[in-house]
Amino acid sequence: MKVLFATYPMAFHTPGGGEIQLLAYRKHLPAHGVDVTLFDPWNPRFLEHDVVHFFSCVGGSVHFCNFVKQIGLPLVVSSSLWVTAETKHLYPIGEIHQQFLLADRVVANSEIECDTLARIFDLPREKFVSVLNGVEQSFYEPVAPELFRRETGIDGRFVLNVGNIEPRKNQLALIRAMKSFPELKLVLIGHQRDPEYARACFAEGGAQLVYAGTLAHDSPVLRSAYAACEAFVLPSTLETPGLAALEAHAAGARIAVTKVGSTEEYFAQHVAYLDPSDVDSIAAALRAALAQPRGGAPRPGGTVRDLTWQAVLSPLKALYDSLLTK
């Protein structure tokens, strides 16, 4: 089976979780018998493929999806979208609705996300399929915390946040919550997706904040950062559920994470939850996380759900197969 992957043109300018997910799918689907090609606008080769899988609902995406259906190919859309009745006015709902109508199936990252999208867009629930987010097997493998400290020169105890620096990731509220922990540094790793917001963060954080730049997703230094931190905090206004949080959890870090989105479906009672709109709640969740013992996350197998990419992609292969039997 041959599947063509596409996304919006600017996606990899500041890659985030959605782009990491796309590349992980490409890496691991061949083991399931799926040959993945990345879309090249100069050599599109649509008709050499059995299915087209488009990632994102960013404005304008509907036009690409419409063309795919015009030439008669099955279309899968990864929504990468958490929207509620209270927030739908922030999105081009009409255009997204049309994109979902065009899609043979819409892939979301949790059952609660599928339920919500079906309700908000008034579409049949069976159009939506849950494919869990995953982590690379390497994040379960120990890496010495000294590697991160040696590479960055960061000493002492610190709290870690990994993600693009932008309002949705809510680092500014985390920086304010950190003022309750003057004995700890806050280390940020990620692209400055919103430069003005990043400047506000750096000004607010002062000497307590350390910006460590960006790290390649497959870098052992990133895994070492998870091992070195006192706790990993993801205070985003929403997450589905946040690849960095999954990776930090696999690496055995203490976790405080937003309660908005699908995080509870993944982490259950194993992390501390926070209200991203409340600085005091962020501080309380961090305090609760710091009180937990640190230890390696249970490895896949046994009674623990396997969230390695290799395991979670079986439903996606089954989805592609179902579209070829129509």
Secondary structure, DSSP 8 states (H G I E B T S, - for coil): -EEEEEE-TTGGGS--HHHHHHHHHHHHGGGGT-EEEE--TTS--GGG-SEEEEE---TTHHHHHHHHHHTT--EEEE------TTTGGGS-HHHHHHHHHH-SEEEESSHHHHHHHHHHTT--GGGEEE----B-GGGGS---HHHHHHHH---S-EEEEES--SGGGTHHHHHHHGGG-TTSEEEEES--SSHHHHHHHHHHHGGGEEE-----TT-HHHHHHHHH-SEEEE--S-BSS-HHHHHHHHTT--EEEESSBSHHHHHTTSSEEE-TT-HHHHHHHHHHHHTS-------SBTTB---BHHHHTHHHHHHHHHHHT-
